[in-house]
Amino acid sequence: MLRNLLFGVWTVLQLACGTGEQGGEVVAKIDDLEISAEDLLRFKAETPALLRSEKVGVEELDDYLGSMIDMEVMLLEARSRGLDQTPEQLEKWEGERKRKLIATFLQKRIQEKINLPPEELQRRFKESKWSRMLKLAHIRVKTEEEARQVMTGLAAGRAFEELARERSVYRQTAEQGGLLEPYFGRGNIDELGLQLEVAEQVFELKIGEYGGPYPFMGGYEVFKVVDERPAPAGYAIVFAQTTFLEAFNAQRQKVWAELRDKFDVRSDQHGLKYFLDKAAAAKGDTLRLDEQETETILCRFSGGQLTIGDFLGAYQRVAAPHRVDLDSSAVTKFIEDHLLPEALMYRSALEEGLEQDSTVAAWMKVRKKTLLIEALREREVEMQLDLGEPALRQYYQVHQERFMLPAEMQLVEILTKTEAEAEEMRQRILRGEDINLLAEGHSVRPGAAKTKGGVHMHPFERQRYRELYDTADKAEIGKLQGPVQVAEGYSVFKVLARLPARLQPFEQASTKVKYWLRQEEEKRLFEALLARLREQYRPEIVLFKDRLSKMVNAEAGT
């Protein structure tokens, strides 16, 4: 039943609200609100596929109608408690409203001004350097002087491959003449660790040309283009994203300059000095200001201002890399980058009447209801959860079957490509060499270098390991086995342990325990809330279920 699925997916209720504004036959009334047939059909159509009722006909519509009624009684309850008027709710709503208006301003004044149809982006991609995939060779050296010596040698006619073998400190590729394995393009050039501006220069080179030296990870590199081929179609998406971002930033800078002129932005030097003096006096400790001090103005513009309080609020919200030392230039730049654009775009959105835009108004109506339901759910569900250790341990004891570790075989293994290599590894182990160190340096099993040959196999992985699993399952613990032919090559291994299925210790399982307890308790509390509200508001609910049959017949065309 859909209303029972409401837990955890209750936000789907924001998709449609009974308004009675579209007309049509009314199928339910809650207090003074009417839900029309059109409202119900819209809610049904907009419910995500995974959340749709499994029933058909009248029973299906009854499920959807029940969910809409659940939403409305939650709204009635939230309003009756005054949750829509609490300072926290009003502040949250104002923040949502402001963000929506700024986003709408950005869309109308920036995004909609960018004219980049798909065919134009495709044309630009085909003409760009990024439509190529390059096969590269490189020579890596430690100093700029060494790099210039390499360039001098190349200019004198020495072979790139010869210089790579002789001078490159990156020995993994030096023996192959500096040749790098994959082809590189705009979608994977970051795998080389190159900065984009360096990559831009490398991709100007033609086949056979070399370029550099380029600074790279504390050293320098010289690159040569060995071959090229067309970039795959997917790279056009990366190019389109980058092109659109560049166009967006250019248009944003243009709009930003217009806004600065329009609103006559001015720094308040007196307020700025006051703030910096206070910050200096704090000497790195937490800056403590009273309410009047936080109202000190740092920046003025037509119709508004930015205060110390605005600065501190934004300063706490931004990620650590964007925070600055509190000196005059850094504070001014922070205001320019993080406060003014938002303030001026919001002011412009209000002046342009974007709040009255039909799409924005509809969004705000729905979002306000959603926030109100969130507030009620937080009080009746989130704040009532008991996730303390005693509750977690009790859940762990009652539901041990959820925290069982599967049976497991623990091995140390060396996987090689040929039987001769495997036999060599076996003989070296028998002569006393450490199997873990050999696995670290020679095993071709993915991840073997990191685990030093450690392999954990479970019964549900038998199909994955096949011959290795079956042989290990019968092997004597601690005795060297192999070479055994497996799908990937040849394996030499020891079984270190066989562990039966067992209960995971509480300390290790606590995160999983908390997850499951939260899931079940949220579901229980939310369903209890809905049941209580349905009963409480039953006198205000009027259903016209006979009209659901008419809707079903109308949909069927009968």
C-alpha positions in Angstrom: 0.0 0.0 0.0 1.5 3.3 -1.1 0.8 5.2 2.2 2.8 2.5 4.0 5.7 3.4 1.7 5.5 7.0 2.8 8.2 6.4 5.4 11.6 7.4 3.9 10.0 8.6 0.6 7.6 11.2 2.1 9.3 13.9 0.1 7.5 12.5 -3.0 4.4 14.3 -1.5 5.8 17.6 -2.6 5.2 16.5 -6.2 1.6 17.4 -6.1 -0.7 19.3 -3.7 -4.4 19.4 -3.6 -5.3 22.9 -4.4 -8.8 22.8 -5.9 -7.7 25.5 -8.3 -7.9 23.3 -11.4 -11.5 22.6 -11.1 -13.0 19.2 -11.9 -14.7 16.8 -9.6 -13.6 16.7 -6.0 -12.5 13.3 -4.6 -11.6 14.4 -1.1 -11.8 17.3 1.4 -9.6 17.9 4.3 -10.7 20.8 6.5 -11.2 23.7 3.9 -8.9 22.1 1.2 -10.2 20.1 -1.7 -8.4 17.5 -3.7 -9.7 17.3 -7.3 -9.5 14.4 -9.7 -6.9 16.4 -11.7 -4.8 16.8 -8.6 -4.9 13.0 -7.9 -4.0 12.1 -11.5 -1.1 14.5 -11.5 0.2 13.1 -8.3 -0.1 9.6 -9.7 1.7 10.6 -12.9 4.6 12.3 -11.1 5.2 9.6 -8.5 8.6 7.9 -9.3 8.3 4.5 -10.8 9.9 2.7 -7.8 7.3 4.2 -5.5 4.2 3.5 -7.5 1.3 1.4 -6.1 1.3 -2.2 -7.1 -2.5 -2.2 -7.1 -4.7 -1.4 -10.1 -8.0 0.4 -10.7 -9.8 2.0 -7.8 -7.5 0.5 -5.2 -4.5 2.1 -6.9 -6.1 5.5 -6.9 -7.1 5.0 -3.3 -3.5 4.4 -2.4 -2.4 7.7 -4.0 -5.3 9.6 -2.5 -4.3 8.2 0.9 -0.8 9.5 0.5 -2.0 13.0 -0.5 -4.3 13.1 2.6 -1.4 12.0 4.8 0.5 15.0 3.6 -2.3 17.4 4.2 -3.0 16.2 7.8 0.8 16.6 8.5 0.5 20.2 7.3 -2.5 20.8 9.4 -0.8 19.4 12.5 2.4 21.4 11.8 0.4 24.7 11.5 -1.7 23.9 14.5 1.6 23.7 16.6 2.8 27.0 15.1 5.8 25.3 13.5 5.5 27.6 10.5 6.1 30.6 12.7 9.1 29.5 14.8 12.3 31.6 14.3 14.2 28.5 13.1 11.5 27.8 10.4 11.3 31.4 9.3 15.1 31.6 9.0 15.2 28.3 7.0 12.4 29.5 4.7 14.1 32.8 4.1 17.3 31.0 3.1 15.5 28.7 0.7 13.6 31.7 -0.8 16.8 33.6 -1.3 18.7 30.7 -2.9 15.8 30.1 -5.3 15.6 33.7 -6.4 19.4 33.8 -7.0 19.3 30.6 -8.9 16.5 31.9 -11.1 18.4 35.2 -11.7 21.4 33.1 -12.8 19.3 31.1 -15.1 17.6 34.1 -16.8 20.5 36.5 -16.9 23.4 34.1 -17.6 22.4 30.5 -18.6 19.6 31.6 -21.0 21.9 34.1 -22.6 24.4 31.5 -23.6 23.8 30.3 -27.2 25.5 27.0 -27.7 23.3 24.6 -29.5 24.5 21.0 -29.8 25.5 21.3 -33.5 27.7 24.3 -32.6 29.4 22.5 -29.8 30.0 19.5 -32.1 31.6 21.8 -34.7 33.8 23.4 -32.1 34.9 20.0 -30.8 35.9 18.7 -34.2 38.0 21.8 -34.8 39.6 21.7 -31.4 42.8 20.1 -30.2 40.7 18.0 -27.8 39.3 16.0 -30.6 42.6 14.2 -30.7 44.0 11.3 -28.5 47.8 11.4 -28.2 50.3 8.7 -27.7 53.0 10.3 -25.7 56.6 9.6 -24.7 58.3 11.6 -22.0 61.6 12.2 -20.3 61.5 13.2 -16.6 64.5 14.9 -14.9 65.0 16.5 -11.6 66.2 20.0 -12.5 65.4 22.7 -15.1 69.1 22.7 -16.2 68.9 18.9 -16.9 65.7 19.5 -18.8 67.4 22.1 -21.0 70.2 19.8 -21.6 67.7 17.2 -22.9 66.1 19.9 -25.2 69.6 20.8 -26.5 70.3 17.2 -27.2 67.1 16.8 -29.1 67.7 20.0 -31.1 71.2 18.5 -32.0 69.5 15.5 -33.5 69.7 12.9 -30.7 66.9 10.4 -30.7 64.2 11.0 -28.1 64.2 7.3 -27.1 67.9 7.3 -26.6 67.8 10.3 -24.3 64.9 8.8 -22.4 66.9 5.7 -21.6 69.9 7.7 -20.7 68.4 10.7 -18.7 64.9 9.9 -17.5 64.6 9.3 -13.8 61.2 7.6 -14.3 62.6 4.1 -14.9 59.3 2.4 -15.4 59.1 4.0 -18.9 62.8 4.9 -19.5 63.6 1.4 -20.8 60.8 1.7 -23.4 62.2 5.0 -24.7 59.9 7.0 -22.4 56.7 5.6 -24.1 53.6 6.0 -22.0 51.1 3.2 -22.3 47.6 4.7 -23.0 46.4 7.4 -25.4 45.7 10.6 -23.7 42.9 13.2 -24.3 40.9 15.8 -22.5 39.0 13.1 -20.6 42.0 11.4 -19.0 44.9 13.8 -19.2 44.6 14.4 -15.5 45.9 10.8 -15.0 49.3 12.2 -16.1 49.2 14.7 -13.2 49.6 17.6 -15.6 48.2 21.0 -14.9 45.7 22.0 -17.6 47.8 24.9 -18.9 50.6 22.4 -19.5 48.3 20.0 -21.2 47.1 22.8 -23.4 50.6 23.3 -24.7 51.3 19.6 -25.1 48.2 19.2 -27.2 49.4 21.9 -29.6 52.2 19.5 -30.7 51.9 17.4 -33.9 53.1 13.8 -34.5 56.9 13.7 -34.1 57.2 17.1 -32.4 58.4 17.5 -28.8 57.9 20.2 -26.3 59.1 21.4 -22.9 60.5 21.6 -20.4 57.3 21.6 -18.3 57.4 21.8 -14.5 56.0 18.6 -13.0 55.8 17.3 -9.4 59.0 18.8 -8.2 60.9 18.1 -11.5 60.6 18.7 -15.2 59.3 16.8 -18.2 59.8 16.9 -21.9 57.0 15.3 -24.1 57.0 14.0 -27.6 53.9 13.1 -29.6 54.4 9.6 -31.0 50.9 9.0 -32.5 47.4 10.2 -32.5 43.9 9.0 -33.1 40.3 10.5 -32.9 38.9 11.0 -29.5 35.9 8.8 -28.5 32.5 10.3 -28.7 32.3 10.6 -24.9 35.1 13.1 -24.9 32.8 15.5 -26.8 30.7 15.7 -23.6 33.7 16.8 -21.5 34.5 19.4 -24.2 30.9 20.6 -24.2 30.9 20.9 -20.4 34.2 22.9 -20.4 33.0 25.2 -23.2 29.7 25.9 -21.5 31.5 26.6 -18.2 33.8 29.1 -20.0 30.9 30.8 -21.6 29.0 30.8 -18.3 32.0 32.4 -16.4 32.4 35.1 -19.2 28.7 36.0 -19.0 28.8 35.9 -15.2 31.7 38.4 -15.2 29.8 40.7 -17.6 26.7 40.6 -15.4 28.8 41.1 -12.3 30.4 44.2 -13.7 26.9 45.6 -14.6 25.7 44.9 -11.1 28.6 46.6 -9.4 28.0 49.8 -11.5 24.2 49.6 -11.0 24.4 49.3 -7.2 27.3 51.6 -6.6 29.3 49.2 -4.4 31.5 51.0 -1.8 33.7 49.6 1.0 33.3 51.1 4.5 36.8 51.7 5.6 35.9 52.7 9.1 33.9 49.4 9.6 36.7 47.4 8.0 39.3 48.9 10.3 37.1 48.2 13.3 36.7 44.6 12.3 40.4 44.1 11.6 41.4 45.6 15.0 39.0 43.3 16.8 40.4 40.3 14.9 44.0 41.3 15.7 43.1 41.7 19.4 41.7 38.2 19.5 45.2 36.9 18.6 44.0 33.7 17.0 41.4 32.9 19.6 37.7 32.8 18.8 36.4 36.2 17.8 33.6 37.2 20.2 31.4 40.1 19.3 28.1 41.4 20.7 25.0 41.9 18.6 25.7 45.6 18.1 29.3 44.9 16.9 28.1 42.3 14.4 25.9 45.1 12.8 29.0 47.1 11.9 29.0 47.8 8.2 31.8 46.6 6.0 30.4 47.4 2.6 27.5 49.5 1.2 25.5 49.4 -2.0 22.4 51.0 -3.2 19.5 49.6 -1.2 21.6 47.4 1.1 24.8 46.7 3.1 27.0 43.9 4.3 28.0 43.7 8.0 30.5 41.9 10.2 27.8 39.4 11.0 27.2 38.7 7.3 31.0 38.2 6.8 31.3 35.8 9.8 28.3 33.8 8.7 29.7 33.3 5.2 33.2 32.7 6.5 31.9 29.7 8.6 30.0 28.3 5.6 32.7 28.2 3.0 35.2 25.3 2.8 38.5 25.6 4.6 40.6 26.3 1.4 38.6 29.4 0.7 39.1 30.9 4.2 41.6 33.7 4.5 43.9 35.5 7.0 42.0 38.5 8.4 43.9 41.3 6.8 42.5 44.2 4.8 43.1 42.9 1.2 42.0 39.3 2.1 38.8 40.4 3.8 38.0 42.7 0.9 38.6 39.9 -1.6 36.4 37.5 0.5 33.6 40.0 0.4 34.0 40.4 -3.4 34.1 36.7 -4.0 31.5 35.3 -1.5 29.2 38.0 -0.2 28.6 40.7 -2.8 27.7 38.5 -5.8 25.0 36.8 -3.8 23.7 40.1 -2.2 23.5 41.9 -5.6 21.9 39.1 -7.5 19.3 38.7 -4.8 18.6 42.5 -4.8 18.3 42.4 -8.6 16.0 39.4 -8.5 13.7 41.3 -6.2 13.7 44.4 -8.3 13.0 42.4 -11.5 10.0 40.8 -9.8 11.2 37.2 -10.1 9.3 36.2 -7.0 6.1 36.7 -9.1 7.3 34.4 -11.9 4.8 31.6 -12.1 7.4 28.8 -12.0 9.1 30.4 -9.0 5.8 31.0 -7.2 4.7 27.4 -7.7 8.1 26.2 -6.4 7.9 28.4 -3.4 4.4 27.1 -2.5 5.5 23.5 -2.7 8.8 24.1 -1.0 7.2 25.9 2.0 5.0 22.9 2.6 7.9 20.5 2.3 9.9 22.5 4.9 6.9 22.4 7.2 6.5 18.7 6.9 10.3 18.3 7.5 9.9 20.4 10.7 7.1 18.1 12.0 9.0 15.0 11.1 12.1 16.2 12.8 10.2 16.8 16.1 8.2 13.6 15.9 10.8 11.2 14.4 14.4 12.5 14.5 14.3 14.0 18.0 12.6 10.8 19.4 15.2 8.4 18.1 17.2 6.5 20.7 20.6 5.6 19.2 22.5 5.3 22.5 24.8 2.4 23.1 22.3 0.4 25.3 19.7 0.6 22.5 22.3 -0.4 19.9 23.6 -3.3 21.9 20.0 -4.5 22.5 19.3 -4.4 18.7 22.6 -6.2 18.0 21.6 -9.0 20.4 18.1 -9.4 19.0 19.2 -9.3 15.3 22.5 -11.2 15.4 21.7 -12.8 12.0 22.2 -9.4 10.3 25.8 -9.1 11.7 27.2 -12.5 10.8 30.5 -12.6 9.0 30.5 -15.3 6.2 32.9 -18.2 6.2 36.3 -17.3 4.9 39.6 -18.7 3.6 42.7 -16.6 4.1 45.5 -17.2 1.7 48.8 -15.7 0.7 49.3 -16.2 -3.1 51.6 -15.4 -6.0 49.9 -15.3 -9.3 52.1 -15.5 -12.4 51.4 -15.5 -16.2 53.4 -18.7 -16.9 53.9 -22.0 -15.2 57.7 -21.6 -15.4 57.4 -18.3 -13.4 55.2 -20.0 -10.8 57.6 -22.8 -10.4 60.5 -20.4 -10.0 58.5 -18.6 -7.2 57.8 -22.0 -5.6 61.5 -22.9 -5.6 62.5 -19.6 -4.1 60.0 -20.0 -1.3 61.3 -23.5 -0.6 64.8 -22.0 -0.4 63.5 -19.7 2.4 62.5 -16.5 0.7 59.5 -14.6 2.1 56.3 -15.4 0.2 54.8 -12.0 1.1 57.7 -10.1 -0.3 57.8 -12.2 -3.4 54.1 -11.6 -3.9 54.5 -7.9 -3.4 57.1 -7.8 -6.2 55.9 -10.5 -8.6 52.2 -11.4 -8.3 50.0 -10.1 -11.1 46.8 -10.5 -9.1 45.2 -7.0 -8.9 46.0 -5.4 -5.6 48.7 -8.0 -4.6 51.4 -5.3 -4.2 49.3 -3.6 -1.6 48.2 -6.7 0.3 51.5 -8.5 -0.1 49.6 -11.4 -1.7 46.9 -11.6 0.8 43.6 -13.1 -0.5 40.3 -13.5 1.3 37.8 -15.9 -0.3 34.2 -16.5 0.7 31.8 -19.2 -0.4 29.8 -16.7 -2.4 33.0 -15.9 -4.4 33.6 -19.5 -5.5 32.6 -18.7 -9.1 35.0 -15.8 -9.2 38.1 -17.8 -8.1 37.0 -21.2 -9.4 40.1 -23.5 -9.5 41.9 -21.6 -6.8 38.9 -21.8 -4.4 38.4 -25.5 -5.0 42.1 -26.4 -4.5 42.5 -24.2 -1.5 39.3 -25.7 0.1 41.0 -29.1 0.2 44.6 -27.9 0.9 46.4 -28.4 4.2 46.7 -25.2 6.2 50.2 -23.8 6.1 51.5 -26.1 3.3 52.8 -24.6 0.1 50.6 -25.4 -2.9 51.0 -25.2 -6.7 51.7 -24.3 -9.3 47.9 -24.5 -9.9 46.5 -23.5 -13.3 43.7 -20.9 -12.8 41.8 -18.7 -15.3 44.3 -15.8 -14.9 47.5 -17.9 -15.1 49.3 -20.0 -12.5 49.1 -19.8 -8.7 51.4 -20.7 -5.9 49.8 -20.2 -2.4 49.4 -21.2 1.2 46.2 -21.4 3.1 46.7 -19.5 6.3 43.3 -20.0 7.9 39.7 -21.2 7.5 37.2 -19.3 9.5 33.6 -20.4 10.0 30.6 -18.1 9.7 30.7 -16.0 13.0 29.1 -13.1 14.7 30.9 -9.8 14.0 32.0 -8.2 17.3 29.8 -5.3 18.3 32.6 -2.8 18.1 33.2 -3.6 14.5 29.5 -3.9 13.6 28.4 -0.7 15.5 28.1 1.4 12.4 25.9 -1.2 10.7 23.9 -1.7 13.8 23.2 2.1 14.0 22.1 2.1 10.4 19.6 -0.7 10.8 18.2 0.6 14.1 17.8 4.1 12.6 16.0 2.7 9.6 13.6 0.6 11.6 13.0 3.2 14.3 12.4 6.0 11.8 9.9 3.8 10.0 8.1 2.9 13.2 7.9 6.4 14.5 6.8 7.9 11.2 4.1 5.3 10.7 2.9 5.9 14.3 2.8 9.6 13.6 0.7 9.1 10.5 -1.7 6.7 12.3 -2.2 9.2 15.1 -2.8 12.1 12.7 -5.3 10.1 10.6 -7.3 9.3 13.7 -7.0 12.8 15.1 -8.2 14.5 11.8 -10.7 11.9 10.8 -13.6 14.4 11.4 -12.1 16.9 9.0 -11.6 14.3 6.2 -14.4 13.6 3.7 -13.9 11.0 0.9 -15.8 10.6 -2.3 -14.6 7.1 -3.2 -17.4 6.5 -5.6 -15.9 9.1 -7.8 -12.7 7.1 -8.1 -14.6 4.5 -10.1 -15.6 7.2 -12.6 -12.0 8.2 -12.9 -11.0 4.6 -13.6 -13.7 4.2 -16.2 -12.7 7.5 -17.8 -9.1 6.4 -18.1 -10.2 3.2 -19.7 -12.5 5.0 -22.1 -15.6 3.2 -21.0 
